[in-house]
Amino acid sequence: MSQHPIQENKIDWITLEQASEITGASLAIIQDTFRKYQDNPKALKTQSIDGEIFVDKRQIINLFPASATVVEKEKIPGTLFRWFDDLRRAYETSLNTMFKRVEAVKDEHKNDLESAYKQQIALLEKKHQQQIKQFAIHYKQQMQHLQSSIHRLEKDAEFYQNQIVTQQDTIAKLNSRYDAVILALKNKGTIAEKDITPDNNLLASQADQSEQNKEKIPPAEETHKNTVPNDSESLNEEINKLLEIAFHARDEKNYSVAVKNFELAAFLGSSKAMGALGRCYFVGEGVEKNIEKGIAWLYLASEYHFEPAKIKIQQVQIKHPEEYTNALQLADALAIQIKLKQTQIVHDAREK
């Protein structure tokens, strides 16, 4: 075959590359146009020579009015407009279809979200109601427990109040019995006539009897002469001995020995020993400091007519009113021990 296209009816055959150069369209558009009109020679005549495609120059220029050769431009055939119109409609249809699909998916997702939201709200409301019910049950149980505890505490308080009343009655009965025993022993002449809370008549009687027995009492413990029976000279001697040891130990700063002997003499009825022992408890000398015990012994010393103690106890009562009240109860207990100790010593001395 020839290397150049055959001239038929003065057709100017050009290659696709040449058509692209003349029209200014890309080779791909030229090839697409060739495929579209290859079976329509009225729109575009084509031929293939040695595998190379040739098109009619005049027709291709009419299909592409953007040719650089303005003179060769002809009216664009209606088929080209229809082709572009078909492309436009296809594009619009595809675009509308895509928009419809997007709207449908959007509505579907919106419905799904609304449904999920409603389900979540319903679930939260149900859970909230369950929590409220649980809180109500727990609160009711706590209230019942508190009411039960209050009722139990009220019963315990009532029980302890009854116990206190019972104990007070018992103490009153014991005091009454103790007074009866002391009175009976006094009538027999086996107990000291000095009482921790004496009345005026008893003090007058003791003073008269003390004057009569003054020569029989050892001079070492003058403040003790109104508190010891006439027949207990050995008791006075024991008290004087204990006091001598105690005061000597205190001078030597051996306070523990001093406290021990002051305590022995105090329980035997020595008012001087009671005062000294009260001082030891006040300042914590030889013994652990204890204001109430100090006041208790000081009070007993004043009741046993130890003059320095009488002055001191008035000052203490003002300075330590609460401790003073508690010390009076302790003093009563110590007074009972002193009386019992004196009675036992006198009794033992008489048996000897």
Protein Blocks (a to p, Z undefined) as FASTA:
>chain_A
ZZbdcdeehiacddfklmmmmnopafklmmmmmmmmmmmmkloccddeehiacddfklmm
mmmmmbfblmlpccddfklmmmmmmmmmmmmmmmmmmmmmmmmmmmmmmmmmmmmmmmmm
mmmmmmmmmmmmmmmmmmmmmmmmmmmmmmmmmmmmmmmmmmmmmmmmmmmmmmmmmmmm
mmmmmmnopacfbdfbdcfklmmmmmmmmmmmmmmpcfklmmlmmmccfklmklmmmmmm
mmmmmmmmmmnopaklmmmmmmmmmmnopaklmmmmmmmmmnopoiacdfklmmmmmmmm
mmnopaklmmmmmmmmmmmmmlmmmmmmmmmmmmmmmmmmmmmmmmmmmmZZ
